[in-house]
Amino acid sequence: MTRREDILQHAIECGCIEGTAEYYGFLQGAEWADAHQPSPWISVEDRLPKKSVGYFSQWVLCRYKRGSRIYYHVGMYDYEFDEWSIANVTHWMPIPELQTTK
């Protein structure tokens, strides 16, 4: 089954009637979502970094605002004090693994 066929089958399973605007809207939305991968940035309003066993803080990449400018920096979330090491953090993501070449 192709991806398009899979999406259209799912549209029918969700109650869309074949050939309707809703049916094709479902297809267009799914194709758009496939083409636009989600951002790796996690909103601090959605969740905070997971607490590591035995540690009171977690180092992550931070996105934060100062005035109208957006900055990126390595920062830390401290569970003991429930605060960031950088002011105005809006988003965070785990520090990616280093890619080595041989």
C-alpha positions as CSV (number, residue, x, y, z in Angstrom):
1,M,0.0,0.0,0.0
2,T,1.4,3.4,-0.9
3,R,1.5,6.3,1.6
4,R,-1.4,8.1,-0.3
5,E,-3.5,4.9,-0.2
6,D,-2.8,4.5,3.5
7,I,-3.8,8.1,4.3
8,L,-7.0,7.8,2.3
9,Q,-7.9,4.5,4.0
10,H,-7.3,6.2,7.4
11,A,-9.6,9.1,6.3
12,I,-12.4,6.6,5.6
13,E,-11.8,4.9,9.0
14,C,-12.1,8.4,10.6
15,G,-15.5,8.9,9.0
16,C,-14.7,10.9,5.9
17,I,-16.8,10.1,2.9
18,E,-14.8,9.3,-0.2
19,G,-14.8,12.1,-2.8
20,T,-15.9,14.9,-0.4
21,A,-14.0,18.0,0.5
22,E,-13.4,16.7,4.0
23,Y,-11.9,13.5,2.5
24,Y,-9.4,15.5,0.3
25,G,-8.8,18.0,3.1
26,F,-7.7,15.0,5.3
27,L,-5.3,13.9,2.5
28,Q,-3.9,17.4,2.0
29,G,-3.4,17.9,5.8
30,A,-1.6,14.5,6.1
31,E,0.6,15.2,3.1
32,W,1.5,18.7,4.6
33,A,2.4,17.0,7.9
34,D,4.6,14.5,6.2
35,A,6.5,17.3,4.4
36,H,6.9,19.5,7.6
37,Q,8.6,17.5,10.2
38,P,8.0,18.6,13.8
39,S,10.5,21.0,15.4
40,P,12.9,19.4,17.9
41,W,12.3,22.3,20.3
42,I,10.1,21.6,23.2
43,S,8.0,24.4,24.8
44,V,8.7,24.9,28.5
45,E,4.9,25.2,28.8
46,D,4.5,21.6,27.4
47,R,7.1,19.9,29.6
48,L,10.4,20.3,31.3
49,P,13.6,18.2,30.9
50,K,13.4,14.8,32.7
51,K,15.2,14.6,36.0
52,S,18.2,12.4,35.9
53,V,18.7,9.9,38.7
54,G,21.0,11.3,41.4
55,Y,21.2,14.8,39.8
56,F,19.3,18.0,40.6
57,S,19.9,19.6,37.3
58,Q,19.9,18.8,33.6
59,W,22.0,20.5,30.8
60,V,20.1,21.2,27.6
61,L,20.0,23.5,24.6
62,C,17.9,26.6,25.4
63,R,16.1,29.1,23.3
64,Y,15.3,32.3,25.1
65,K,14.2,35.9,24.5
66,R,15.8,39.2,25.5
67,G,13.7,42.1,24.3
68,S,12.7,41.2,20.7
69,R,15.7,39.0,20.0
70,I,15.9,35.2,20.2
71,Y,19.1,33.5,21.5
72,Y,20.3,29.9,21.7
73,H,22.7,28.7,24.4
74,V,23.5,25.6,26.6
75,G,21.7,26.1,29.8
76,M,20.5,24.1,32.8
77,Y,17.2,23.4,34.5
78,D,17.5,23.0,38.3
79,Y,14.9,20.8,39.8
80,E,15.8,21.7,43.4
81,F,14.9,25.4,42.8
82,D,12.5,24.9,39.9
83,E,14.3,27.4,37.7
84,W,16.5,27.8,34.6
85,S,20.1,29.0,34.6
86,I,19.2,31.5,31.8
87,A,16.3,33.9,32.1
88,N,13.3,33.9,29.8
89,V,13.7,30.3,28.4
90,T,10.8,29.6,26.1
91,H,12.0,26.3,24.5
92,W,14.6,23.6,25.1
93,M,15.9,20.4,23.5
94,P,18.3,17.6,24.6
95,I,21.9,18.1,23.6
96,P,22.4,16.0,20.4
97,E,24.9,13.3,20.3
98,L,28.2,14.2,18.6
99,Q,28.5,12.7,15.1
100,T,32.0,11.5,14.5
101,T,33.5,10.7,11.0
102,K,36.2,8.2,10.4
